[in-house]
């Protein structure tokens, strides 16, 4: 994911979630990362170049989504999370 995409997602989450929900999400992501069987490792230069080449080819073939399409998908995913998980968390925090 590009830096611009990550920054956009971060800004979206800051605008959408309460501070408590942001902390919860960060905790969940950290725990999930620790549970992975294989630790993450950086890409090699050859792997990065291959990814760039593949991406450029897909772009040339028109196999991409606009930022508006991606934001609609993200909004749909986080909308479900908001309704199912975040309201439950807010109730737990109120107790």
C-alpha positions in Angstrom: 0.0 0.0 0.0 1.3 3.4 -0.9 2.1 6.1 1.7 -0.6 8.3 0.2 -3.1 5.5 0.6 -2.1 4.8 4.2 -2.2 8.5 5.0 -5.7 8.7 3.5 -6.9 5.6 5.5 -5.4 7.1 8.7 -7.2 10.4 8.1 -10.4 8.5 7.4 -10.1 6.5 10.6 -9.3 9.6 12.6 -12.4 11.3 11.3 -14.6 8.3 11.7 -13.7 6.6 15.0 -13.6 7.9 18.5 -10.2 8.0 20.3 -11.2 4.9 22.4 -12.1 3.0 19.2 -8.8 4.0 17.6 -6.9 2.6 20.6 -9.0 -0.6 20.4 -8.3 -0.9 16.6 -4.5 -0.4 17.2 -4.5 -3.0 19.9 -6.3 -5.5 17.7 -3.9 -4.9 14.8 -0.9 -5.3 17.0 -2.2 -8.5 18.5 -3.0 -9.9 15.1 0.5 -9.1 13.9 2.0 -10.9 16.8 -0.1 -14.0 16.1 1.2 -14.4 12.6 3.1 -17.7 12.0 5.8 -16.0 10.0 7.3 -12.7 11.1 7.1 -10.0 8.4 10.3 -9.4 6.4 11.2 -6.6 4.1 11.0 -7.1 0.3 14.3 -7.5 -1.6 15.2 -5.1 -4.3 14.3 -7.7 -7.0 10.9 -8.3 -5.4 10.1 -4.6 -5.3 11.1 -4.2 -8.9 9.0 -7.1 -9.9 6.0 -5.7 -8.0 6.5 -2.3 -9.8 6.7 -4.0 -13.2 3.5 -6.0 -12.5 1.7 -2.9 -11.3 2.7 -0.8 -14.3 1.5 -3.6 -16.6 -1.8 -3.9 -14.8 -2.3 -0.1 -15.1 -1.5 -0.2 -18.8 -4.1 -2.9 -19.2 -6.7 -0.8 -17.3 -6.8 -3.2 -14.4 -7.0 -0.7 -11.6 -9.6 1.1 -9.4 -10.0 4.8 -8.9 -9.5 6.3 -5.5 -13.3 6.9 -5.3 -14.0 3.2 -5.9 -11.5 2.2 -3.2 -12.9 4.7 -0.6 -16.4 3.3 -1.3 -15.2 -0.2 -0.6 -13.4 0.9 2.6 -16.4 2.9 3.7 -18.5 -0.2 3.3 -16.1 -2.4 5.3 -15.7 0.1 8.2 -19.4 0.8 8.2 -20.0 -2.8 9.1 -17.3 -2.6 11.7 -18.9 0.5 13.2 -22.3 -1.1 13.6 -21.2 -4.5 14.9 -18.1 -3.9 16.9 -17.7 -0.3 17.8 -21.2 0.2 19.3 -20.5 -2.8 21.5 -17.2 -1.4 22.6 -18.9 2.0 23.4 -21.4 0.2 25.6 -18.7 -1.7 27.4 -16.8 1.6 28.0 -19.9 3.3 29.4 -20.2 0.6 32.1 
